[in-house]
Amino acid sequence: MTSSPMTSSPMIPSQMSASLMPPPLMNSVTVRAVTKAFGASEVLRGIDLTVPEQSMTAILGPSGCGKTTLLRLIAGFEVPDAGQILLGGQVVSGGGRFVAPQRRRVGYVPQEGALFPHLDVADNITFGLTGRERRSGHRVEELLELVGLDPAVRLRFPHQLSGGQQQRVALARALAPGPSLILLDEPFSSLDAGLREGTGRAVVQALKATATTAVLVTHDQSEALSLADQVAVMRDGAIAQVGTPHEVYRAPADLGVAEFVGAAVVVDADLADGAASSDLGPLYVMAGVDAGPARLLVRPEQIQLTGSSQEGVEARVVDVSYFGHDAAVRLQVLASGRMVTARVLGLSVPLPDSLVRLSVTGPVAAYSPEV
């Protein structure tokens, strides 16, 4: 039996019976109608979520929405007030049953990695293993290579590693006992942008190489969209939408999801035959939307800019945020005064105070005017 070295077991409620035998290998995660409150504060409200085996699901939401509480419930550090949690199709919480965290075969990687400062990398990685497994230096080298680290770092101490290296060692330690599920609680939030992207990619590759199911908690939209196979957007203790990164970004369930997941321009318009006129010019709406009043979602990358002599809606460039590969151009539509942001390639960026014409390309999502 193995256990995650980064966690401690909660008290098991007396009315529940802990499993006497270690459960079989568990890959998928199923959460059914789970609720959780702390005192008078309701943190989770009827959560339903399925994480397919050998995939990564990102739980995305602002601080305080309940995403870390959900992760702790899956790990077994907290007990749901109602509902069920299943790992690999077997109930581990709910209905009078509670499987202790150390019997769930779950690895947990916290925000700061939580490496033991007095142990070197090799001892950190093998901390949760049996004596025989600890003596196998070959296992440590395999894990270091798996997470993209030179085996030579095995004798270094945590203070001798960069932040990205520490997080990779934390992942190696979580993977060492061979868990069926890895839970990652904002593991890259303390890293700078360059380290965050590289470390995230290394983590995803290691998880895929070991066919390990993963749940990533994050408030970073780019991180969720770029790393996960599935994104679950949380809001006020409930899940607002679950889908692929493309589905969540291009067809948000509502405007709240749209504005959280990415920059958005919301336009009020009347629809007829799948099209609408607006102060941004003609807009074409995704299929399946009824005619009548609606609120339309336009993404910044859908706004194209041309010279002032071309067709389109005239606008003045207010300012430009240049990122090299692309730029965010803030514009004011002359006819209406509306402020919009266009995302354009960094090869050709208009100057502030210049006049341009804009147009919207591609279909836009539509929502009820009451939303």
C-alpha positions in Angstrom: 0.0 0.0 0.0 1.3 3.5 -0.9 0.3 7.0 0.2 0.9 10.5 -1.1 3.8 12.0 0.9 2.3 15.5 0.6 -0.9 14.9 2.5 -2.3 13.8 5.8 -5.5 11.8 6.4 -8.6 13.5 7.8 -10.6 12.1 10.6 -13.0 9.5 9.3 -16.6 10.2 10.5 -17.8 7.6 13.0 -20.9 6.9 11.0 -18.8 5.9 8.0 -16.8 2.7 7.5 -13.3 2.9 6.0 -12.5 0.3 3.3 -10.6 -2.6 4.7 -8.9 -3.6 1.5 -7.1 -1.3 -0.9 -9.3 -0.5 -3.9 -8.3 -1.6 -7.4 -6.6 0.7 -9.8 -8.8 3.7 -10.3 -8.7 5.9 -13.4 -11.9 7.8 -14.0 -13.5 10.3 -11.6 -17.2 10.8 -11.1 -18.8 13.4 -8.9 -22.5 13.2 -8.4 -24.7 15.9 -6.8 -22.0 16.8 -4.2 -22.6 19.5 -1.7 -20.3 20.9 1.0 -20.7 23.7 3.6 -18.4 25.0 6.3 -20.7 26.2 9.0 -23.3 28.5 7.5 -21.2 29.0 4.3 -22.3 26.8 1.4 -19.2 26.2 -0.7 -20.3 23.6 -3.2 -23.9 23.3 -4.6 -24.8 20.1 -6.4 -21.6 19.4 -8.3 -21.8 16.9 -11.1 -18.5 16.2 -13.0 -17.0 13.3 -14.9 -13.3 13.1 -15.6 -12.5 10.4 -18.2 -9.7 8.0 -17.6 -6.2 8.9 -18.8 -7.2 12.6 -19.4 -6.6 15.9 -17.8 -9.6 18.0 -16.6 -9.0 21.6 -15.6 -11.3 23.1 -12.9 -11.3 26.7 -13.8 -12.7 29.5 -11.7 -12.0 32.7 -9.7 -10.8 32.6 -6.1 -13.4 31.5 -3.6 -15.6 29.6 -6.1 -15.0 26.2 -4.4 -12.6 24.5 -6.8 -9.9 23.6 -4.2 -12.6 22.3 -1.9 -13.8 20.0 -4.7 -10.2 18.8 -5.2 -9.9 18.0 -1.5 -13.1 16.1 -1.5 -11.8 13.9 -4.4 -8.6 13.4 -2.5 -10.5 12.4 0.6 -9.2 15.2 2.8 -12.8 16.4 3.3 -16.1 14.6 3.4 -19.1 15.7 1.3 -22.3 16.7 3.1 -24.3 15.0 0.3 -23.7 13.2 -3.0 -21.2 10.7 -4.1 -17.6 10.6 -5.4 -16.5 7.5 -7.4 -13.0 6.6 -8.6 -12.8 4.0 -11.3 -16.5 3.4 -10.9 -16.3 2.6 -7.2 -17.8 4.8 -4.5 -15.1 6.3 -2.2 -17.3 9.0 -0.6 -21.1 9.0 0.0 -23.9 6.6 0.9 -22.3 5.7 4.2 -19.0 4.7 2.6 -15.6 6.5 3.0 -12.3 5.3 1.6 -9.4 6.9 3.4 -7.1 9.1 1.3 -4.1 6.7 1.5 -6.3 3.9 0.1 -7.5 5.9 -2.9 -4.2 5.7 -4.8 -4.3 9.4 -5.4 -1.2 11.7 -5.8 -1.6 15.3 -4.7 0.7 18.2 -5.8 0.0 21.4 -3.8 0.6 25.0 -4.9 4.2 25.3 -3.6 5.3 21.7 -4.1 5.9 21.2 -0.4 9.3 19.4 -0.7 11.1 18.5 2.4 14.0 21.0 2.7 16.3 18.6 4.7 16.0 15.9 2.1 17.8 15.8 -1.3 15.8 15.3 -4.5 16.2 11.5 -4.5 15.0 11.2 -0.9 12.1 13.5 -1.6 11.0 11.4 -4.5 11.2 8.1 -2.7 9.8 9.4 0.6 6.5 7.5 0.2 7.9 4.3 -1.1 8.8 1.0 0.8 12.4 0.4 1.9 13.2 -1.8 -1.0 11.7 0.7 -3.5 13.7 3.5 -1.9 17.0 1.7 -2.5 16.4 1.5 -6.2 18.3 4.4 -7.7 17.1 3.4 -11.1 13.5 4.3 -10.2 14.6 7.8 -9.2 16.4 8.3 -12.5 13.4 7.1 -14.5 11.1 9.6 -12.7 13.5 12.5 -13.2 13.8 11.8 -16.9 10.0 11.4 -17.1 9.4 14.9 -15.7 12.2 16.4 -17.9 15.0 16.8 -15.3 18.6 15.8 -15.6 19.2 12.8 -13.3 22.2 14.7 -12.0 19.9 16.8 -9.8 19.1 13.8 -7.6 21.7 14.8 -5.0 20.6 18.5 -4.8 18.4 20.0 -2.1 15.2 21.9 -2.8 16.9 25.3 -2.1 19.3 24.5 -4.9 16.5 24.1 -7.5 14.5 26.7 -9.5 10.8 27.0 -8.9 10.0 25.0 -12.0 12.4 22.3 -11.0 10.9 22.0 -7.6 7.4 21.6 -9.1 8.7 18.8 -11.4 10.3 17.0 -8.4 7.0 17.4 -6.6 5.2 15.7 -9.5 7.9 12.9 -9.6 7.3 12.3 -5.9 3.5 12.1 -6.5 4.0 9.7 -9.4 6.5 7.5 -7.6 4.0 5.2 -5.9 2.2 4.6 -9.2 -1.1 6.5 -8.5 -4.1 6.2 -10.8 -5.0 9.8 -10.3 -3.0 13.0 -9.8 -4.6 16.1 -8.3 -2.8 19.4 -9.0 -3.8 22.4 -6.9 -2.6 25.6 -8.7 0.9 24.1 -9.1 2.3 26.7 -11.5 0.8 29.9 -10.0 4.1 30.9 -8.2 6.2 30.6 -11.4 7.0 33.3 -13.9 5.4 33.1 -17.3 8.3 31.3 -19.1 8.7 28.7 -16.4 4.9 28.2 -16.1 4.5 27.2 -19.7 7.5 24.9 -19.9 6.7 23.2 -16.5 3.1 22.8 -17.5 4.0 21.1 -20.8 6.5 18.8 -18.9 3.8 17.8 -16.5 1.3 17.0 -19.2 3.8 14.9 -21.1 4.7 13.0 -17.9 1.1 12.3 -17.1 0.3 11.1 -20.7 3.4 8.9 -20.6 2.2 7.1 -17.5 -1.5 7.0 -18.6 -2.4 8.9 -15.4 -5.7 10.7 -15.0 -5.3 14.2 -13.7 -7.4 17.1 -12.3 -5.9 20.5 -12.4 -7.3 23.4 -10.3 -6.4 26.8 -11.7 -7.7 30.4 -12.1 -5.6 30.9 -15.2 -7.7 30.7 -18.3 -4.7 30.3 -20.7 -3.3 27.5 -18.5 -6.7 25.6 -18.5 -7.3 26.0 -22.2 -3.7 25.0 -23.3 -3.1 22.1 -21.0 -6.4 20.3 -20.4 -8.5 17.9 -22.5 -11.6 19.1 -20.7 -12.4 22.3 -18.8 -15.0 22.6 -16.1 -15.8 26.3 -15.3 -16.9 26.9 -11.7 -18.8 29.9 -10.4 -20.3 30.5 -6.9 -19.9 26.8 -5.8 -21.5 25.3 -9.0 -20.2 24.2 -12.4 -21.4 26.6 -15.1 -20.1 24.6 -18.1 -18.0 21.5 -18.9 -16.5 21.0 -22.4 -13.4 20.8 -24.5 -11.3 24.0 -24.4 -12.6 24.9 -27.9 -16.2 24.5 -26.8 -15.8 26.5 -23.7 -14.1 29.4 -25.5 -16.0 29.5 -28.8 -19.5 28.6 -27.4 -19.7 29.6 -23.7 -22.8 28.5 -21.9 -23.6 32.1 -20.9 -22.0 35.5 -21.0 -20.5 35.1 -17.5 -18.5 32.1 -18.7 -17.6 34.0 -21.9 -16.3 37.0 -20.0 -14.3 34.9 -17.5 -12.7 32.6 -20.1 -11.5 35.4 -22.4 -11.9 39.0 -23.4 -15.3 39.7 -24.9 -17.2 42.5 -26.6 -21.0 42.1 -25.9 -23.3 43.7 -28.6 -27.1 44.1 -28.3 -28.8 43.4 -31.6 -31.9 42.1 -33.3 -31.4 38.8 -35.2 -33.0 37.9 -38.5 -32.0 35.0 -40.7 -28.9 34.3 -38.7 -27.5 37.8 -39.1 -27.6 41.2 -37.3 -26.6 44.8 -37.9 -24.6 46.5 -35.2 -22.2 49.4 -34.6 -19.5 46.9 -35.4 -21.0 46.2 -38.8 -22.8 43.0 -39.9 -22.6 40.1 -37.5 -23.2 36.5 -38.5 -24.6 34.3 -35.7 -24.0 30.6 -35.0 -26.6 28.2 -36.3 -29.6 27.3 -34.2 -30.3 30.7 -32.7 -33.9 32.1 -32.9 -34.7 35.4 -34.4 -35.4 38.4 -32.2 -33.5 40.5 -29.6 -30.2 39.0 -28.5 -26.8 39.8 -26.9 -23.9 38.7 -29.1 -20.4 37.7 -28.1 -17.5 39.0 -30.2 -13.9 37.8 -29.4 -11.0 40.3 -29.9 -9.3 38.0 -32.5 -12.5 38.2 -34.6 -12.1 41.9 -35.1 -10.0 42.6 -38.2 -8.4 46.0 -39.0 -7.8 47.5 -42.4 -6.7 50.9 -43.7 -9.1 53.8 -43.5 -9.9 53.7 -47.2 -11.3 50.1 -47.0 -14.8 48.9 -46.2 -15.8 48.5 -42.6 -16.6 50.6 -39.5 -14.4 53.6 -38.8 -12.5 53.6 -35.5 -9.7 55.5 -33.8 -6.8 53.6 -32.2 -6.6 54.6 -28.5 -3.6 52.6 -27.5 -1.6 49.5 -28.3 -0.2 46.7 -26.0 2.6 45.1 -28.0 3.7 41.5 -27.1 5.9 40.8 -30.0 4.1 37.9 -31.6 0.8 39.8 -31.4 -0.7 42.9 -30.0 -3.9 44.1 -28.3 -5.3 47.2 -30.0 -7.8 49.3 -28.1 -10.2 51.1 -30.4 -13.0 53.6 -30.1 -15.8 53.3 -32.8 -16.4 56.8 -34.1 -20.1 56.5 -34.8 -21.1 55.1 -31.3 -18.2 55.8 -29.0 -18.0 52.1 -28.1 -14.6 50.9 -26.9 -13.4 47.5 -28.2 -10.1 45.5 -28.2 -8.8 43.8 -31.3 -6.1 41.1 -31.2 -3.8 41.3 -34.2 -0.5 39.8 -35.4 2.6 41.7 -34.2 3.9 42.1 -37.8 1.6 45.0 -38.6 0.3 47.2 -35.7 -1.4 50.5 -36.2 -0.1 53.6 -34.4 -2.1 55.3 -31.6 -4.5 58.0 -32.8 -4.5 56.6 -36.3 -7.8 55.9 -38.0 -8.6 52.4 -39.2 -11.7 50.4 -40.3 -12.7 47.3 -38.5 -14.9 44.3 -39.4 -16.0 41.2 -37.5 -15.1 37.8 -39.1 -16.7 34.4 -38.4 -19.9 33.5 -36.6 -20.6 34.9 -33.1 -22.5 33.3 -30.2 -25.9 34.7 -29.2 -27.6 34.8 -25.8 -30.9 35.9 -24.4 -31.2 39.7 -23.8 -32.1 39.0 -20.2 -28.7 37.4 -19.5 
